[in-house]
């Protein structure tokens, strides 16, 4: 119940990839790995309930501009790299720039993995929440923004901005109905063919709206 919130993490990938050539009895060092991921979450509870708060959530991951062509990789590696869902950055209050925990498919955000397809990311979210009825009717408005640490070929560093809102009502203990909505304006990061599916046409600015039932027993 403290009025101040402060948490975060620091993760550093350090290692190497070794390959055993055909017909060889030993492994050769092919690529060195050195990547950084850092997060800082800070907030202040200004009202009488945990829902009356202002919270900022910032994320940074290093990037690499040429993959493993120079036998060095300075981006971040998570289990998503190997095809196993993990390293999903949720719980920050965003919906489209970063994935949200209540959507059907959490892999449809602009930055589904914190490595940002190897380019790295510097960005975050800012959320203002208030209980219109204490511990009963919850509201929130928020925003998000992000910059790619490495600009893709043909594109820029700015990934885009997001505005979002939420309204929820508690019908009982652990039983809540919520309505969510968000809109994202894409940046020049998506001018690159490498980031928009290999086509010259930029994707349209995405939006999302949904209603969800949250129940501990369901």
Buried (B, 14 or more C-beta within 10 A) or exposed (E): EEEEBEEEEEBEBEEBBEEEEEEEEEEEEEBBBBBBBBBBBBBEBEEEBEBBBBBBBBBBBBBBBEEBEEEBBBBBBBEBBEEEEEBBBBEBBBBBBBBBEBBEEBEEBBBBBBBBBBBBBBBBBBBBBBBEEEEBBBBBBBBBBBBBBBBBEEBBBBBBBBBBBBBBBBEEEEBBBBEBBBBBEBBBBBBBBBBBEEEEEBEEBBBBEBEEEEEEEE
